Amino acid sequence: MLLIEDNPITRKLVRFTLENKGFAVLEATDGKSALETVAAHLPDLVLLDLVLPDTDGFELAGKLRAVLSREQAPIIAFSGFVSKLEEARISAVGFDDVIVKPVEPWRLVQIVQAHLPEPPVRFIEPFGEGRRLLVADDDPIQAKLTAFRMGRLGFDVVCVEDGAAALAAAQARAPELLLADIMMPHMDGFRLCLEIRKDPGLRELPVVLMTASYMDEADRSLARQAGATSFVLRTPSLREVIEAVRRALSSPTPAPKPTLEHAEVEREHTQRVIQQLERQVQMNAGIAQRCSVLAAELSILSGISSALTRHEDFDAALDQVLAACFDAGGISTGALYLFEVGGAVRTRAFGIGSTWSNEALQGFFCDIDRLRSLLAGQLRSSSWYRIGWLPWACWPPVWPTRSTIRWP
């Protein structure tokens, strides 16, 4: 695949991530080198930054699309910010998808794999020519990826967003197969399967249920009892889903009939949903903790960025950066003591509303010379400057460890 990106750090991260998954990555830093690379090596997929030093990403995408058809290579926009206007342009010029930077490595791999199927799936002979496939999924991204994969196998794919819409669409025009997610609003996959089996015109319709979360044996049993033809795990490659669709369309056996009444399936389904929700709560707790950490990191980075762009004076910028960092740790006002090699002591007050003068800080410990002598051994043990911080009204100080000078 071809990565067109002028930022060397981003290129290194993307290349490392994709090469670890077995992909061969070619790099280009501008539009000119990108066109030269495509002329020499046709890629299977293009990751294109929208802001390049010598050209606009949209203009370059048009030139690439003139050389590469959608079947030859998907082109994915790779940008840090996408406005509503740019979203419209992305669709118009021939991009297949968009990735907003920064992106987690696992998410990058997932999107790339979705547009660049694994060899066993990618080179599978199309078996859906002339067949209408109805896909029910409330997740627009997953629905789009499923439609993309099944469309490449020759299916005429129709997507709806929930079970009720799927039932209405199937009654209006019966498809050759119904592919439905389990978790959907209004009517989920289990209920949809029951309603299909109750309809005289649809009861023989193959129904494949797919999920990214329900995979216990009890869930499989419930799917069989609801009358599902197959129940499979949805992976990024959709290998299991495609194989289940193939088996369902090639099997001459009649569609399974529900073995439980609607009320019994409803009761069992409710128990399974409760168990699944408990799992989701546990997962979400970890995600929430991760998000809080990332929010704190973003707050610090935002403060640093603001300080560096608003202040030309280095000292003023340093004060604001320190204030942003310590504020994220719950310290609104503080003072910084810098003990330099050679014995000099400099002080800096930071934080909102800080009114400490240099004289006040120098006399805070009553005898700065005694403090310097206590720390002299620490300073002599290393060539690094020792930096400590002192929050408001924290006394007495806790004397430093060997690695840093810190008063908590």
Secondary structure, DSSP 8 states (H G I E B T S, - for coil): -EEE-S-HHHHHHHHHHHHTTT---EEESSHHHHHHHHHHS--S-EEEESB-SSSBHHHHHHHHHHHS-TTT--EEEEES---HHHHHHHHHHT--EEEESS--HHHHHHHHHHHS--HHHHT-----TT-EEEEE-S-HHHHHHHHHHHHHTT-EEEEESSHHHHHHHHHHS--SEEEEESS-SSS-HHHHHHHHHHSTTTTT--EEEEESS--SHHHHHHHHHHT-SEEEE--TT-HHHHHHHHHHHH--S------S-HHHHHHHHHHHHHHHHHHHHHHHHHHHHHHHHHHHHHHHHHHHHHHHHH-SSHHHHHHHHHHHHHHHTT--EEEEEEE-TTS-EEEEEEETT----HHHHHTTTS-HHHHHHHHHHHHHT-SS-EEEEEETT--S-----SS-----
